[in-house]
Amino acid sequence: MQEKTIRTRFAPSPTGFMHVGNLRTALYEYLIAKSLGGSFVLRIEDTDQERLVEGAVDVIYHTLKKVGLNHDEGPDIGGEYGPYVQSERKSIYKPYAEQLVKEGQAYYCFCTKERLDALHENKEDGTFSGGYDRHCRDLPKEEIEALLAANTPYVIRQRMPIEGSTTFEDVVYGSITIENKELEDQILIKSDGYPTYNFANVIDDHLMHITHVVRGSEYLTSTPKYKLLYEAFGWEVPTYVHLPLIMGKNEDGSVSKLSKRHGSTGFDDLIKEGYLPQTIVNYIALLGWCPKENRELFTMQELIENFSIDGISKSPAVFDYDKLTWFNGEYIRAMSSDEFISNAMPYFKEVFPDRELNWQVLASILQPRVTKFTQIPEMIAFFKDLQEYPTDFFINKKSKTNLENSVEMLNEAIAVLEKIDDWSVDVLHDMLMELAQKLEVKNGTLLWPVRIAAAGMLVTPGGAMEILAILGKQESIRRLQIGLEKIKA
């Protein structure tokens, strides 16, 4: 017997931004397909016309492209089982629902919105605990025909079993059983003729030969509805893979489902905060999946090679922003110097829109220290403007500097620096080291006041030589003289 091809699908609704939960689902679907030599399909589920957000489809394409989740079939590239937008498939669904009506597996429901609203307000007692009381489930045939002939608006509902239970197997959570009395007679076709999300999902997954359905564990209890639909049609039930919840840390140390109060939860918002796409992907891959070997940093190709479904955990995963920041720093440090400069340039230009600096030297002091590129403007602002600072900054116990010897150090440094023509880090280093030897002082005793005068800050990225090299000769000497005057005053 021929082994079937593994096919997964990412089927987002274009109702806003891309949440990290959605992105993790897409990533796991992609990794399951690719690790097993299968296909990854993109399908846009836009049946909820009222909630559609303009531009949201572009957000989906843009995000998947940015993180490297390349789909094999989809609305933009086509494929054997298109169209891949549900609203363009509208004519497909109703015949399937009508088939279920004919077979007694579904029924027409003519209840008005007013009746249903009233029903929710006064919960009626009875064996059924759901929201709909099955009022139209057993209408006489003649009444149904008369209502249809009069063009009375209706929905089509699935006729759920009332007794017994339904069991399905989930790869992560094992065997799950739900009592049938808990299941509402769900709507399959809405009054506008569009299918519900649940119904369209099943039809499309079957027609597109989807083998693995991956989604959040919050949908575990609704999965029996899907299984009953597959069985009603006599179709093969796909493999279900439910993912653990993503939680956020609360201020009191407890955890709750990740939301905006914990921090950014959207992909674009995290990018704006300075996180790299590859960092976000690597980090969310580990939110609920444990690799067999003890490591944390993976490229996309390495994720594909190492991923397996049996590594997915049942336990909720906590989204830790500090850990994400650590990941980001690791990715930044692993970059080549040119790659770092290319990523950092928009932030360099934020501070120096019209000036060319020694970007290589600037990169050399920032790359070991930066955890997000967005930190750069604040870190380098002192190169543009020398801020007011107190003379106390020149006093440092460890470097053995005080106001008296700082005057001498700055005088001597200015005299040497004025003679230098090749204003490079190496030359500045050699000349200042030579000067410290000549003055018979510790290197720090000379370099502390030079750095303070050049930067006007106690803590700086990089040391005195790098700061001088970036500032240039004229500006360096100007700042050192300002420092000298400040101490003398």
C-alpha positions in Angstrom: 0.0 0.0 0.0 1.3 3.4 -0.9 2.2 5.6 2.0 0.2 8.8 2.0 1.9 12.2 1.8 1.8 14.2 5.0 -0.1 17.5 4.4 -0.6 20.2 7.0 -2.4 23.5 6.6 -2.2 26.9 8.2 -5.7 28.4 8.0 -5.8 31.9 9.7 -8.7 34.2 9.7 -7.8 37.7 8.4 -9.1 39.5 11.5 -6.1 41.4 12.7 -2.5 41.0 13.6 -0.4 37.8 13.8 -0.4 36.7 17.5 2.6 34.6 18.7 0.1 31.7 19.3 -1.0 31.7 15.7 2.6 31.9 14.5 3.6 28.9 16.7 0.7 26.9 15.2 1.9 27.8 11.7 5.5 26.9 12.7 4.6 23.5 14.1 2.4 22.7 11.1 5.3 23.7 8.8 7.8 21.6 10.8 5.6 18.6 11.0 5.1 18.7 7.2 8.8 19.4 6.3 10.3 17.0 8.9 8.2 14.2 7.3 8.8 15.2 3.7 5.3 16.6 3.3 3.5 19.7 2.0 2.5 22.9 3.9 -0.7 24.6 2.7 -1.9 28.1 3.3 -5.6 28.7 3.4 -7.4 31.9 4.2 -10.5 31.4 6.3 -12.6 34.5 5.7 -16.1 33.1 6.3 -16.6 35.4 9.3 -17.3 38.4 7.0 -18.2 40.7 9.9 -14.8 40.4 11.6 -12.6 40.8 8.5 -9.9 43.5 8.9 -8.6 45.3 5.8 -5.0 44.5 5.1 -5.0 41.5 7.5 -4.3 39.1 4.6 -1.2 41.1 3.7 -0.1 40.8 7.3 -0.3 37.0 7.0 1.7 36.8 3.8 4.3 39.3 5.1 4.8 37.5 8.4 5.1 34.0 6.9 7.7 35.4 4.4 9.7 37.2 7.0 10.0 34.1 9.2 10.7 31.7 6.3 7.6 29.6 6.5 7.2 29.1 2.7 3.9 27.4 1.8 3.7 24.9 -1.1 0.1 25.8 -2.0 -1.9 28.9 -1.3 -4.0 31.7 -2.7 -1.0 33.5 -4.1 0.7 30.5 -5.7 -2.3 28.2 -6.4 -2.1 24.4 -6.3 -4.1 21.3 -7.1 -6.9 21.8 -4.5 -7.8 25.5 -4.9 -9.2 28.0 -4.5 -7.5 28.6 -1.2 -9.7 31.4 0.1 -12.9 30.1 1.7 -15.1 32.9 0.5 -14.2 31.8 -3.1 -15.3 28.3 -2.2 -18.7 29.4 -0.9 -20.6 27.3 -3.5 -18.8 24.1 -2.3 -20.2 23.8 1.2 -24.0 24.0 1.0 -24.4 20.8 -1.1 -22.5 18.9 1.6 -24.8 20.3 4.3 -27.9 19.5 2.2 -26.5 15.9 1.8 -26.4 15.6 5.6 -30.0 16.9 5.9 -31.2 14.3 3.4 -29.4 11.6 5.4 -30.9 12.8 8.7 -27.5 13.9 10.0 -28.5 17.6 9.9 -31.7 19.8 9.9 -33.0 23.2 8.9 -33.4 25.6 11.9 -35.8 28.5 11.4 -35.4 30.1 14.9 -35.2 33.9 14.8 -32.5 35.8 16.4 -35.0 37.2 19.0 -36.0 33.6 20.0 -32.3 32.6 20.4 -31.5 35.7 22.4 -34.5 35.1 24.7 -33.3 31.4 25.1 -29.9 32.6 26.3 -31.5 34.9 28.8 -33.8 32.3 30.4 -31.8 29.1 30.6 -34.4 26.4 30.3 -34.1 23.3 32.5 -33.6 20.0 30.7 -31.1 17.3 30.0 -29.3 19.5 27.4 -26.9 22.0 28.9 -25.9 23.8 25.7 -27.1 27.0 24.2 -29.7 25.8 21.7 -32.8 23.9 22.8 -33.1 21.9 19.5 -36.5 23.5 18.9 -36.4 22.8 15.1 -34.7 19.4 15.3 -37.9 17.4 14.8 -40.3 19.7 12.9 -42.8 17.9 10.7 -41.8 17.5 7.1 -44.8 19.6 5.9 -43.9 22.5 8.1 -40.3 22.5 6.9 -41.4 22.5 3.3 -43.9 25.3 3.9 -41.3 27.5 5.6 -38.7 26.8 2.8 -41.4 27.7 0.2 -42.1 31.0 2.0 -38.3 31.8 1.9 -38.1 31.9 5.7 -34.5 32.5 6.7 -32.8 29.4 8.1 -29.5 27.9 9.2 -28.5 24.2 8.9 -27.6 22.5 12.1 -25.8 19.3 12.7 -27.9 16.6 14.5 -25.7 15.6 17.4 -26.2 12.3 19.2 -27.9 13.0 22.5 -26.8 9.9 24.4 -23.4 8.2 24.9 -20.0 9.8 24.3 -17.6 10.5 21.6 -13.9 9.7 21.9 -11.0 10.8 19.7 -7.2 10.3 19.8 -4.9 13.2 20.1 -1.1 12.8 19.4 -0.2 15.0 22.4 -3.0 14.5 24.9 -4.0 10.9 24.1 -7.5 9.6 24.3 -10.2 12.3 24.9 -13.8 11.5 25.6 -16.7 14.0 25.7 -20.3 13.2 26.7 -22.5 13.8 23.7 -25.1 15.6 25.9 -22.4 18.4 26.2 -22.4 19.0 22.4 -24.7 21.6 20.9 -26.3 21.0 17.6 -23.8 23.2 15.9 -24.6 25.5 12.9 -23.0 24.3 9.6 -24.5 26.8 7.2 -25.3 30.4 8.4 -28.4 32.3 7.3 -26.2 34.3 4.8 -25.3 31.0 3.1 -21.7 31.0 4.3 -20.5 28.0 6.2 -19.4 28.3 9.8 -15.7 28.1 10.5 -16.0 24.6 11.9 -17.9 23.2 9.0 -15.8 24.8 6.3 -12.7 23.5 8.1 -13.8 19.9 7.9 -14.9 20.1 4.2 -11.7 21.9 3.1 -9.4 19.7 5.1 -11.0 16.6 3.5 -11.0 18.0 0.0 -7.4 19.2 0.4 -6.2 15.8 1.8 -5.0 17.4 5.0 -3.5 14.6 7.2 -2.6 16.5 10.4 -4.7 19.2 12.0 -2.6 21.3 14.5 -4.2 23.8 16.9 -4.3 25.1 20.4 -5.4 22.9 23.3 -8.3 25.2 24.0 -10.0 23.5 21.1 -9.7 20.0 22.5 -13.4 19.9 23.7 -14.7 21.0 20.3 -12.9 18.3 18.4 -15.6 15.6 18.9 -17.9 17.8 16.7 -15.3 17.6 13.9 -14.9 13.8 14.4 -18.7 13.3 14.2 -18.8 15.3 11.0 -16.1 13.2 9.4 -18.0 10.1 10.5 -21.3 11.4 9.2 -19.7 11.7 5.7 -17.8 8.4 6.1 -14.5 10.2 5.7 -11.1 9.3 7.3 -10.5 11.4 10.4 -7.2 13.3 10.3 -4.4 13.1 13.0 -5.1 15.7 15.7 -2.2 17.5 17.3 -3.2 19.9 20.1 -0.6 22.3 21.4 -0.2 23.5 25.0 -1.3 27.0 26.0 1.1 29.9 25.9 1.1 31.6 29.3 2.4 35.0 30.5 4.0 35.8 33.8 1.9 38.1 36.1 3.5 40.7 38.4 2.6 38.6 41.5 4.5 35.6 40.1 1.4 33.7 38.9 0.8 32.8 35.3 -2.3 33.3 33.1 -3.0 33.0 29.3 -0.6 35.3 27.4 -2.2 38.7 26.7 -1.2 42.2 26.0 -0.9 43.0 29.7 2.2 40.7 29.8 3.9 42.6 26.9 3.8 42.5 23.1 2.0 39.4 21.8 2.0 40.3 18.1 4.8 39.4 15.7 4.9 42.9 14.2 5.0 44.5 17.7 7.9 42.3 18.7 9.8 43.3 15.5 9.2 47.0 16.3 10.6 46.3 19.8 13.8 45.2 18.2 13.5 41.4 18.1 14.8 39.6 15.0 12.4 37.3 13.0 14.8 34.4 13.4 14.9 34.9 17.2 11.1 34.9 17.5 10.9 31.7 15.4 13.6 30.0 17.4 12.1 31.0 20.7 8.5 30.1 20.0 9.6 26.7 18.6 10.7 25.9 22.1 7.3 27.0 23.7 5.9 23.5 24.0 8.4 21.4 22.1 11.5 19.9 23.6 14.4 18.9 21.3 16.1 15.5 21.9 19.5 17.1 22.4 20.2 19.6 25.0 20.4 22.8 23.0 18.4 26.0 22.4 19.7 27.8 19.3 18.4 26.4 15.9 18.2 27.7 12.4 15.0 26.9 10.5 16.8 24.1 8.7 18.0 22.6 12.0 14.5 22.9 13.4 13.2 20.8 10.4 16.0 18.2 11.0 15.4 17.9 14.7 11.6 18.3 15.0 9.3 15.4 16.0 5.7 15.4 17.2 6.6 13.2 20.2 8.6 16.2 21.6 5.5 18.3 22.0 4.6 18.8 25.6 1.1 18.8 27.3 2.2 21.4 29.9 1.5 25.1 29.3 4.6 27.1 28.2 5.5 30.4 29.7 6.5 33.3 27.3 9.5 34.8 29.0 10.5 38.2 27.6 13.9 38.1 29.4 14.7 34.7 27.7 13.6 36.1 24.3 15.9 39.1 24.8 18.8 36.7 25.7 18.1 34.7 22.5 18.1 38.0 20.5 21.5 38.9 22.0 22.9 35.5 21.0 21.7 36.0 17.4 23.1 39.5 17.2 26.5 38.3 18.5 26.6 35.5 15.9 26.2 38.0 13.0 29.1 39.0 10.8 30.3 42.6 11.2 28.7 43.5 7.9 25.4 41.9 8.8 25.4 43.7 12.1 26.1 47.1 10.5 23.4 46.5 7.9 20.8 45.8 10.6 22.1 48.6 12.8 22.3 51.3 10.1 18.6 52.5 10.4 19.3 53.1 14.1 22.7 54.7 13.4 21.0 57.1 11.0 18.3 57.9 13.5 21.1 59.7 15.5 23.3 60.7 12.7 21.1 61.3 9.6 23.7 63.4 7.8 27.0 62.3 9.2 29.3 59.5 8.3 31.0 57.9 11.2 33.5 55.0 11.5 30.7 52.4 11.4 33.1 49.5 11.8 34.5 50.8 15.1 31.0 51.7 16.3 29.8 48.2 15.4 32.8 46.6 17.2 31.8 48.3 20.5 28.1 47.8 20.2 27.8 44.2 18.9 29.0 42.5 22.1 26.7 44.7 24.2 23.4 45.1 22.3 20.5 42.7 22.9 18.1 44.6 20.7 18.9 47.0 17.8 16.4 49.4 19.2 18.8 50.1 22.1 21.3 51.7 19.8 20.0 55.3 19.5 20.1 55.8 23.3 23.5 54.1 23.6 25.2 56.3 21.0 23.4 59.6 21.6 26.5 60.9 23.5 28.5 60.8 20.3 26.2 63.4 18.8 25.9 65.8 21.8 28.0 66.1 24.9 25.6 66.3 27.8 26.1 68.3 31.0 27.9 66.1 33.6 29.3 66.6 37.1 33.0 66.8 37.9 32.5 64.0 40.3 32.6 61.6 37.3 36.4 62.1 37.1 36.9 60.6 40.6 37.3 56.8 40.5 38.9 54.8 43.3 39.7 51.7 41.2 41.5 53.8 38.5 43.1 56.0 41.2 41.8 59.2 39.7 40.9 62.4 41.4 40.4 66.0 40.3 44.1 66.9 40.7 45.6 64.1 38.7 42.8 64.3 36.1 43.9 67.8 35.2 47.4 66.5 34.5 46.2 63.4 32.6 44.0 65.5 30.3 46.7 68.1 29.7 49.2 65.4 28.8 46.6 63.5 26.6 45.6 66.6 24.7 49.3 67.3 23.9 49.9 63.8 22.5 46.6 63.6 20.7 47.2 66.9 18.9 50.3 65.4 17.2 48.5 62.2 15.8 47.6 62.2 12.1 46.4 58.6 11.7 43.3 58.7 13.9 42.7 55.0 14.2 41.9 52.8 17.2 45.3 51.0 17.0 47.4 54.2 16.8 45.4 55.9 19.6 45.9 52.8 21.7 49.6 52.7 21.2 50.1 56.4 21.8 48.0 56.5 25.0 49.6 53.3 26.4 53.1 54.8 25.7 52.0 58.0 27.5 50.8 56.1 30.6 54.2 54.3 30.8 56.0 57.6 30.4 53.9 59.2 33.2 54.4 56.1 35.3 50.7 55.6 36.0 48.3 52.8 35.6 46.5 52.7 32.2 43.2 53.4 34.0 44.5 56.5 35.7 45.1 58.1 32.2 42.2 56.5 30.3 39.4 57.1 32.9 39.5 61.0 32.7 40.0 60.8 28.9 36.9 58.6 28.5 34.8 60.7 30.9 35.7 64.0 29.1 35.1 62.4 25.7 31.7 60.8 26.6 30.4 62.8 29.6 29.1 59.4 30.9 30.1 57.0 33.6 29.1 53.9 31.6 29.8 53.8 27.9 29.8 51.1 25.2 33.5 50.8 24.4 36.6 52.3 26.0 38.5 55.6 25.5 40.3 54.7 22.3 37.1 53.5 20.4 35.2 56.6 21.6 38.0 58.9 20.4 38.2 57.1 17.1 34.5 57.5 16.5 34.3 61.2 17.5 37.2 62.1 15.3 40.3 64.3 16.1 38.7 67.7 16.2 35.7 66.8 18.3 37.8 64.6 20.7 40.2 67.4 21.5 37.3 69.9 21.9 35.6 67.6 24.4 38.8 66.9 26.3 39.4 70.7 26.6 35.9 71.2 27.9 36.5 68.5 30.5 39.8 70.2 31.5 38.1 73.6 31.9 35.3 72.0 33.9 37.7 70.5 36.5 39.7 73.7 36.7 36.6 75.7 37.4 
